[in-house]
Amino acid sequence: MNVFSVLDQTAARHGDRGAVYLGEQCVHTWAELRDRALRLAASLRAVGRPGDRIAVASENRPELVELLFAVWAAERVYVPINYKLHPLEMQQILDDSGASVVFASPKIAAELRPVTDVPLLTLALPDYENRLAAPPSAPPRDTDPASLAWLFYTSGTTGRSKGAMLSHRNLMAMTVSHLADFDDPDECCSLVHGAPMSHGSGLYIAPYVLRGARQVIPRSAAFEPGEFLDLCDHHPGSSAFLAPTMVQRLVDTGRPRPAHLRTVVYGGGPMYVDSMKKALKAFGPIFVQLYGQGEAPMTITGLRRADHLDAEDATLGSVGYARSGVDVAVVDADDVPVAVGEVGEIVCRGDVVMSGYWRNDAATAATLRHGWLRTGDMGSFDGRGYLTLRDRSKDVVISGGSNIYPREVEEVLIEHPDVTEACVVGTPDPDWGEVVVAFVVGTASAAELDAHLLERIARFKRPKRYEYLEELPKNSYGKVLKRELRERLTR
């Protein structure tokens, strides 16, 4: 089994239909996309050997779709790199993965060339286009489903990135789970790539290609709310994966739901209850929530569209229930399941879970134990089987011997009408061990926030001080960089 088969099947059924779009313009049909992918695969097969890592560093571009399937057709390993990383951080991933070549956009290629000795091919220039002159390779027929397909490097918000090894079986399990649980596209639908294709939006290429849904790349190569909404007005049956901060930016436009927008899958960071209510009011019941990690791509728990309808706060504040094909548990430090309502570490197992970290046996042993993936996230189940995230285990603030979960405080802060964003971290304190500090984007004063919090949560959870920012620092996936916030406190 090779994930290339999803393109193979769709090209056979819908060869003349549009497959890849740049803005509103059709770039390739399915038959053309398959042909280009197999020609690129032939050029990759001409050098090296199966299992070689092929890195890709680029903003969202149409070439990324054909490159993804070309790498799989050549039985190589796809290594996407976050295009917003510093060139030296990109080089760390190239070194760690042992990439045999890196395909890069013109902008990224210019930045990478001075710092890397990995062979570099620039997209859209002759050194890339010449590879399409090769006769097409035959589709792969005997790929071992356990072989490596995608080397997913963690976002690096808390330190050096690690490469989660995702096999063809992992990606097919993710694909089937998405179609079973979340969305039911067909050849009259579209996937609009507003979020980075190096991350969640790219992982979702496979399920939508399997159903023949067109791939739409914004001309800006980025997320511009107005452009995104325009594309969803134009392309039929539009779906997208977006980070919560992107959803908020759509709401802030004040525009109505586009005519063809049918599904927004949100994840990759916390969506606070108040923010979700505003999004539902603005766009209606189009939202699907996922909780996943690179180590279990896009697939641990979730909330369907129907679960958002007339939902109570406890449901909207949860991350839903276990996804199809995945077992999920909450355990203590000895791997013993905790009681309903008690907080512990979230663990999961299933065909979607990675085989380990690339060339990092120590990290693999610490993360995969007894067949379960230790997520590093803290959470609790309620009596209905709904999982609520508390925080990353390392983000829990222990103050005076009491555990304080930052998300609980953030949820209340964000309810204040004069707070746009909030992030809570702990900082060392000689008397309490740690104390809570809140970083706030908004105009509410510290006294107003104290009064607001004291009406809603226990006094000991209240921040000892507030820091005001123009915006919270985030990576390109929308995750707040808590490490950077903590560093601000030590300067």
C-alpha positions as CSV (number, residue, x, y, z in Angstrom):
1,M,0.0,0.0,0.0
2,N,1.3,3.4,-1.1
3,V,-0.6,6.7,-0.5
4,F,0.2,7.5,-4.2
5,S,-2.7,5.1,-4.9
6,V,-5.3,7.8,-3.9
7,L,-4.1,10.0,-6.8
8,D,-3.9,7.0,-9.2
9,Q,-7.5,6.1,-8.5
10,T,-8.9,9.6,-8.7
11,A,-7.0,10.3,-12.0
12,A,-8.6,7.1,-13.5
13,R,-12.1,8.2,-12.5
14,H,-11.9,12.0,-13.0
15,G,-9.0,12.6,-15.3
16,D,-10.4,15.6,-17.2
17,R,-11.7,17.4,-14.1
18,G,-9.8,20.3,-12.5
19,A,-7.4,19.1,-9.8
20,V,-5.1,21.9,-8.8
21,Y,-6.1,25.6,-8.8
22,L,-4.1,28.7,-8.1
23,G,-6.7,31.2,-6.9
24,E,-9.6,30.8,-9.3
25,Q,-7.4,29.4,-12.2
26,C,-7.2,25.7,-13.0
27,V,-3.5,24.7,-13.2
28,H,-3.8,20.9,-13.8
29,T,-6.4,18.3,-14.3
30,W,-6.2,15.0,-12.4
31,A,-4.7,13.3,-15.4
32,E,-2.1,16.0,-15.8
33,L,-1.3,16.0,-12.1
34,R,-0.7,12.2,-12.1
35,D,1.5,12.5,-15.2
36,R,3.6,15.3,-13.7
37,A,4.0,13.4,-10.4
38,L,5.2,10.3,-12.2
39,R,7.7,12.3,-14.3
40,L,9.1,13.9,-11.2
41,A,9.2,10.4,-9.6
42,A,11.2,9.1,-12.5
43,S,13.8,11.9,-11.9
44,L,14.0,11.0,-8.2
45,R,14.3,7.3,-9.0
46,A,17.2,8.0,-11.3
47,V,19.5,8.8,-8.3
48,G,19.6,7.5,-4.8
49,R,17.5,4.7,-3.5
50,P,14.1,4.0,-1.9
51,G,13.8,5.6,1.5
52,D,15.8,8.7,0.7
53,R,14.5,11.8,2.3
54,I,13.3,14.6,0.0
55,A,12.9,17.9,1.8
56,V,10.5,20.7,0.6
57,A,10.7,24.2,1.9
58,S,8.2,26.6,0.4
59,E,5.2,28.8,0.9
60,N,2.0,27.3,-0.3
61,R,2.3,26.6,-4.0
62,P,0.7,24.3,-6.6
63,E,4.0,22.4,-7.0
64,L,3.7,21.1,-3.5
65,V,0.8,18.8,-4.5
66,E,2.7,17.2,-7.3
67,L,5.9,16.9,-5.3
68,L,4.1,15.1,-2.5
69,F,2.8,12.4,-4.8
70,A,6.0,12.3,-6.8
71,V,8.0,11.5,-3.6
72,W,5.6,8.7,-2.7
73,A,5.6,7.3,-6.3
74,A,9.4,7.2,-6.1
75,E,9.1,5.4,-2.7
76,R,11.0,8.2,-1.1
77,V,10.2,10.1,2.2
78,Y,8.5,13.5,2.2
79,V,10.1,16.0,4.6
80,P,8.2,19.3,4.7
81,I,9.9,22.3,6.3
82,N,8.1,25.2,7.9
83,Y,8.9,28.1,5.5
84,K,8.9,30.6,8.4
85,L,11.8,29.0,10.1
86,H,15.2,30.7,10.1
87,P,17.6,29.2,7.5
88,L,19.8,27.8,10.2
89,E,16.7,26.0,11.7
90,M,15.9,24.6,8.3
91,Q,19.5,23.4,8.0
92,Q,19.1,21.6,11.4
93,I,16.2,19.6,9.9
94,L,18.2,18.9,6.7
95,D,21.1,17.7,8.7
96,D,18.9,15.6,11.1
97,S,16.9,14.0,8.3
98,G,19.9,13.4,6.0
99,A,17.9,14.8,3.1
100,S,19.3,14.0,-0.3
101,V,17.8,17.1,-2.0
102,V,15.7,20.0,-1.0
103,F,13.1,21.6,-3.2
104,A,12.6,25.3,-2.3
105,S,10.6,28.3,-3.5
106,P,12.8,31.0,-5.0
107,K,12.6,33.1,-1.8
108,I,13.6,30.2,0.5
109,A,16.2,29.0,-2.0
110,A,18.0,32.3,-1.8
111,E,18.0,32.2,2.0
112,L,19.1,28.5,2.2
113,R,21.8,28.5,-0.4
114,P,24.5,30.2,1.8
115,V,24.0,27.8,4.7
116,T,23.5,24.4,3.2
117,D,25.5,22.0,1.1
118,V,22.4,19.8,0.4
119,P,21.6,19.8,-3.4
120,L,19.0,22.5,-3.9
121,L,16.4,22.7,-6.6
122,T,14.3,25.9,-7.1
123,L,10.6,25.5,-7.8
124,A,9.4,27.0,-11.1
125,L,12.9,27.5,-12.5
126,P,14.5,25.3,-15.2
127,D,16.3,23.0,-12.7
128,Y,12.8,22.0,-11.5
129,E,11.0,22.1,-14.8
130,N,13.7,20.0,-16.6
131,R,12.7,17.1,-14.3
132,L,9.3,17.0,-15.9
133,A,10.9,16.1,-19.2
134,A,11.7,12.6,-18.0
135,P,9.4,9.8,-19.2
136,P,6.9,9.0,-16.4
137,S,7.7,6.3,-13.9
138,A,5.4,3.4,-13.4
139,P,3.2,3.7,-10.3
140,P,4.6,1.8,-7.2
141,R,3.0,-1.6,-6.8
142,D,4.7,-3.3,-3.9
143,T,5.3,-0.7,-1.2
144,D,5.4,-2.0,2.3
145,P,2.7,-0.2,4.2
146,A,5.0,0.1,7.2
147,S,7.7,2.0,5.2
148,L,8.3,5.6,5.9
149,A,6.3,8.1,3.9
150,W,6.4,11.5,5.8
151,L,9.0,12.7,8.2
152,F,7.0,15.3,10.3
153,Y,9.2,17.6,12.3
154,T,7.7,19.1,15.4
155,S,7.1,22.8,15.4
156,G,10.0,23.4,17.7
157,T,8.1,25.7,20.1
158,T,9.8,24.2,23.1
159,G,13.2,23.2,21.8
160,R,15.0,21.3,19.0
161,S,12.6,19.7,16.5
162,K,12.2,15.9,16.4
163,G,11.1,14.0,13.3
164,A,8.0,11.9,13.8
165,M,8.1,8.9,11.4
166,L,4.8,8.5,9.6
167,S,4.3,5.4,7.4
168,H,2.0,4.9,4.5
169,R,-0.2,2.9,6.9
170,N,-0.3,5.9,9.4
171,L,-1.4,8.3,6.6
172,M,-4.0,6.0,5.3
173,A,-5.4,5.5,8.8
174,M,-5.6,9.3,9.1
175,T,-7.3,9.6,5.7
176,V,-9.9,7.0,6.5
177,S,-10.6,8.4,9.9
178,H,-11.1,11.9,8.5
179,L,-13.6,10.7,5.9
180,A,-15.4,8.5,8.5
181,D,-15.7,11.1,11.2
182,F,-15.4,14.7,9.8
183,D,-16.1,15.4,6.2
184,D,-17.7,13.7,3.2
185,P,-16.3,15.5,0.1
186,D,-16.8,14.4,-3.5
187,E,-15.5,15.5,-7.0
188,C,-17.7,18.6,-6.7
189,C,-15.8,19.8,-3.6
190,S,-12.7,21.7,-2.8
191,L,-9.9,21.9,-0.2
192,V,-8.7,25.5,0.2
193,H,-5.2,25.7,1.6
194,G,-5.3,28.7,3.9
195,A,-3.1,27.1,6.5
196,P,0.5,26.0,5.8
197,M,0.8,22.9,3.5
198,S,3.8,21.9,5.5
199,H,1.5,21.0,8.4
200,G,-2.2,20.2,8.8
201,S,-3.4,21.5,5.5
202,G,-0.8,19.4,3.6
203,L,-1.7,16.3,5.6
204,Y,-5.3,16.7,4.5
205,I,-4.4,16.6,0.8
206,A,-4.7,12.8,0.8
207,P,-8.4,12.4,1.9
208,Y,-9.6,15.1,-0.4
209,V,-7.6,13.8,-3.4
210,L,-9.1,10.3,-2.7
211,R,-12.5,11.8,-3.1
212,G,-11.6,13.9,-6.2
213,A,-11.9,17.3,-4.4
214,R,-9.9,20.0,-6.1
215,Q,-6.8,21.5,-4.3
216,V,-7.0,25.3,-4.1
217,I,-3.9,27.4,-3.3
218,P,-4.4,31.1,-2.7
219,R,-2.4,33.4,-5.0
220,S,-1.0,35.1,-1.9
221,A,0.6,31.8,-0.8
222,A,-0.6,32.6,2.7
223,F,-3.7,33.2,4.8
224,E,-5.4,36.5,3.9
225,P,-9.0,36.4,5.4
226,G,-10.6,38.3,2.6
227,E,-8.9,36.2,-0.1
228,F,-9.8,33.0,1.7
229,L,-13.5,34.0,1.9
230,D,-13.5,35.0,-1.8
231,L,-12.1,31.6,-2.8
232,C,-14.8,29.9,-0.7
233,D,-17.4,32.0,-2.5
234,H,-16.0,30.8,-5.8
235,H,-15.0,27.1,-5.4
236,P,-17.7,24.5,-4.8
237,G,-18.1,22.6,-1.6
238,S,-15.1,24.4,0.1
239,S,-13.5,22.9,3.2
240,A,-10.3,24.0,5.0
241,F,-8.1,23.2,8.0
242,L,-7.5,26.4,10.0
243,A,-5.8,27.3,13.3
244,P,-8.1,28.9,15.8
245,T,-6.4,32.2,15.3
246,M,-7.3,32.1,11.6
247,V,-10.9,31.4,12.5
248,Q,-10.9,34.4,14.7
249,R,-9.5,36.5,11.9
250,L,-12.4,35.4,9.6
251,V,-14.9,36.4,12.3
252,D,-13.2,39.8,12.6
253,T,-13.9,40.5,8.9
254,G,-17.6,40.8,9.7
255,R,-18.4,39.1,6.4
256,P,-21.1,36.5,6.2
257,R,-20.5,32.9,5.5
258,P,-19.4,32.4,1.9
259,A,-21.9,30.6,-0.4
260,H,-19.8,27.5,-0.8
261,L,-18.0,27.2,2.6
262,R,-19.2,23.8,4.0
263,T,-16.5,22.7,6.6
264,V,-13.8,24.4,8.7
265,V,-11.7,21.9,10.7
266,Y,-10.0,23.8,13.5
267,G,-7.1,22.6,15.6
268,G,-3.4,23.0,16.4
269,G,-4.1,25.2,19.4
270,P,-6.8,26.1,21.9
271,M,-10.2,27.4,20.7
272,Y,-11.7,29.1,23.7
273,V,-15.5,28.7,24.3
274,D,-16.3,32.4,23.9
275,S,-14.4,32.5,20.6
276,M,-16.2,29.4,19.3
277,K,-19.6,30.9,20.2
278,K,-18.7,34.0,18.2
279,A,-17.6,31.9,15.2
280,L,-20.8,29.8,15.3
281,K,-22.9,32.9,15.4
282,A,-21.0,34.4,12.4
283,F,-20.8,31.4,10.1
284,G,-23.2,28.8,11.5
285,P,-22.6,25.0,12.1
286,I,-19.7,24.5,9.7
287,F,-17.1,23.8,12.4
288,V,-15.3,20.5,13.2
289,Q,-12.7,20.3,16.0
290,L,-9.7,18.0,15.9
291,Y,-7.2,17.2,18.5
292,G,-4.1,15.5,17.2
293,Q,-0.3,15.8,17.1
294,G,2.4,15.2,14.5
295,E,3.0,11.9,16.2
296,A,-0.7,10.9,15.6
297,P,-1.4,13.2,12.7
298,M,-4.7,15.0,13.0
299,T,-6.3,12.1,14.7
300,I,-6.8,11.6,18.4
301,T,-10.2,13.1,19.4
302,G,-12.7,15.4,17.8
303,L,-16.1,17.1,17.7
304,R,-18.2,16.8,14.6
305,R,-20.4,19.6,13.1
306,A,-23.5,18.2,14.8
307,D,-21.7,18.2,18.2
308,H,-21.5,22.0,18.0
309,L,-25.2,22.5,17.6
310,D,-26.8,23.9,20.8
311,A,-23.8,22.6,22.7
312,E,-23.2,23.4,26.3
313,D,-20.0,25.1,27.4
314,A,-18.5,21.8,28.7
315,T,-18.8,20.3,25.2
316,L,-17.5,23.3,23.3
317,G,-14.6,23.5,25.8
318,S,-13.7,19.9,25.2
319,V,-11.8,18.3,22.4
320,G,-14.5,15.7,21.8
321,Y,-14.3,12.0,21.9
322,A,-12.0,9.3,20.5
323,R,-11.7,9.2,16.7
324,S,-12.4,6.1,14.6
325,G,-9.6,3.6,14.9
326,V,-8.0,5.2,18.0
327,D,-8.0,4.2,21.6
328,V,-7.6,7.2,24.0
329,A,-7.0,7.0,27.8
330,V,-5.9,9.4,30.6
331,V,-3.3,7.9,32.9
332,D,-1.2,8.7,36.0
333,A,2.6,8.6,36.2
334,D,2.5,4.8,36.5
335,D,0.4,4.4,33.3
336,V,-2.7,3.5,35.4
337,P,-6.0,5.0,34.0
338,V,-7.4,7.7,36.3
339,A,-11.0,8.0,37.4
340,V,-13.6,10.1,35.4
341,G,-13.0,13.7,36.2
342,E,-9.4,13.3,37.3
343,V,-6.5,14.9,35.4
344,G,-3.7,12.8,34.0
345,E,-1.6,12.5,30.9
346,I,-3.4,11.7,27.6
347,V,-2.2,8.6,25.8
348,C,-3.5,7.0,22.6
349,R,-2.8,4.0,20.3
350,G,-3.9,2.9,16.9
351,D,-2.7,2.6,13.3
352,V,-2.4,6.4,13.0
353,V,0.4,6.6,15.7
354,M,4.0,7.0,14.5
355,S,6.6,4.3,14.7
356,G,9.0,6.6,16.6
357,Y,11.3,9.6,16.2
358,W,13.9,9.6,13.5
359,R,17.3,8.6,14.8
360,N,16.3,9.4,18.4
361,D,15.9,6.2,20.4
362,A,15.8,8.0,23.7
363,A,12.9,10.3,22.7
364,T,11.1,7.3,21.1
365,A,11.4,5.2,24.3
366,A,10.1,8.1,26.4
367,T,7.1,8.8,24.2
368,L,6.0,5.3,23.1
369,R,5.4,3.0,26.1
370,H,3.6,-0.3,26.1
371,G,2.1,0.4,22.7
372,W,0.7,3.8,23.7
373,L,1.8,7.3,22.6
374,R,2.3,9.6,25.6
375,T,1.1,12.9,24.2
376,G,2.6,15.1,27.0
377,D,-0.8,16.8,27.3
378,M,-2.8,16.8,30.5
379,G,-6.6,16.2,30.4
380,S,-9.6,14.5,31.9
381,F,-12.6,12.6,30.7
382,D,-16.2,13.3,31.7
383,G,-18.8,10.7,32.2
384,R,-19.9,10.9,28.5
385,G,-16.4,10.2,27.2
386,Y,-15.6,13.8,26.2
387,L,-12.0,14.7,26.7
388,T,-11.0,18.2,28.0
389,L,-7.4,19.4,27.6
390,R,-5.9,21.0,30.6
391,D,-2.4,21.9,29.3
392,R,0.9,20.4,28.3
393,S,2.4,18.6,31.3
394,K,5.3,21.1,31.3
395,D,3.0,24.1,31.2
396,V,1.1,23.2,34.4
397,V,1.9,25.8,37.1
398,I,2.5,24.4,40.6
399,S,2.0,27.2,43.0
400,G,2.1,26.6,46.7
401,G,1.7,22.9,46.1
402,S,-1.5,23.4,44.0
403,N,-1.7,22.6,40.3
404,I,-3.0,25.5,38.1
405,Y,-3.9,24.8,34.5
406,P,-3.2,27.8,32.4
407,R,-6.0,27.1,29.9
408,E,-8.6,27.3,32.7
409,V,-7.4,30.8,33.5
410,E,-7.1,31.8,29.8
411,E,-10.7,30.7,29.1
412,V,-12.0,33.1,31.8
413,L,-9.7,36.0,30.7
414,I,-10.8,35.7,27.1
415,E,-14.5,36.1,28.2
416,H,-13.7,39.7,29.2
417,P,-15.0,42.0,26.5
418,D,-11.8,44.1,26.5
419,V,-9.5,41.1,26.1
420,T,-8.6,39.9,22.5
421,E,-6.1,37.3,23.4
422,A,-4.5,35.8,26.6
423,C,-1.8,33.4,27.5
424,V,-0.9,32.2,31.0
425,V,2.6,30.9,32.0
426,G,4.3,30.2,35.3
427,T,7.5,31.9,36.5
428,P,9.7,30.9,39.5
429,D,8.9,32.5,42.8
430,P,10.9,32.1,46.1
431,D,7.8,31.9,48.3
432,W,5.4,29.9,46.1
433,G,7.7,27.9,43.9
434,E,5.9,29.3,40.9
435,V,3.3,32.1,40.3
436,V,0.9,32.7,37.4
437,V,1.6,35.5,35.0
438,A,-0.9,36.5,32.3
439,F,0.1,38.0,28.9
440,V,-2.8,40.0,27.6
441,V,-3.8,41.6,24.3
442,G,-6.5,44.1,25.1
443,T,-7.4,47.2,27.1
444,A,-8.8,45.8,30.3
445,S,-6.8,47.0,33.3
446,A,-5.3,44.7,35.9
447,A,-7.9,45.7,38.4
448,E,-10.7,45.0,36.0
449,L,-9.2,41.6,35.2
450,D,-8.8,40.7,38.9
451,A,-12.4,41.5,39.5
452,H,-13.5,39.5,36.5
453,L,-11.5,36.5,37.5
454,L,-12.4,36.5,41.2
455,E,-16.1,36.2,40.2
456,R,-15.4,33.1,38.2
457,I,-12.4,31.0,39.5
458,A,-10.6,30.3,42.8
459,R,-8.5,33.1,44.2
460,F,-5.2,31.1,44.2
461,K,-5.5,30.7,40.4
462,R,-5.5,34.4,39.8
463,P,-2.4,35.8,38.0
464,K,0.0,37.6,40.2
465,R,0.7,40.1,37.5
466,Y,-0.3,41.0,33.9
467,E,1.9,41.8,31.0
468,Y,0.4,43.7,28.0
469,L,1.4,43.0,24.4
470,E,0.3,44.2,21.0
471,E,0.0,40.5,19.9
472,L,1.0,37.1,21.2
473,P,4.1,35.6,19.5
474,K,3.0,32.6,17.4
475,N,4.6,30.1,15.0
476,S,3.2,29.7,11.5
477,Y,0.7,27.0,12.7
478,G,-0.9,29.5,15.1
479,K,0.5,28.0,18.3
480,V,1.5,30.6,20.9
481,L,5.3,30.5,21.7
482,K,5.1,30.1,25.4
483,R,8.9,29.6,25.6
484,E,9.3,33.1,24.2
485,L,6.9,34.5,26.7
486,R,8.8,32.8,29.6
487,E,12.1,34.2,28.3
488,R,10.6,37.7,28.4
489,L,10.1,37.3,32.2
490,T,13.7,36.5,32.8
491,R,15.2,39.4,30.8
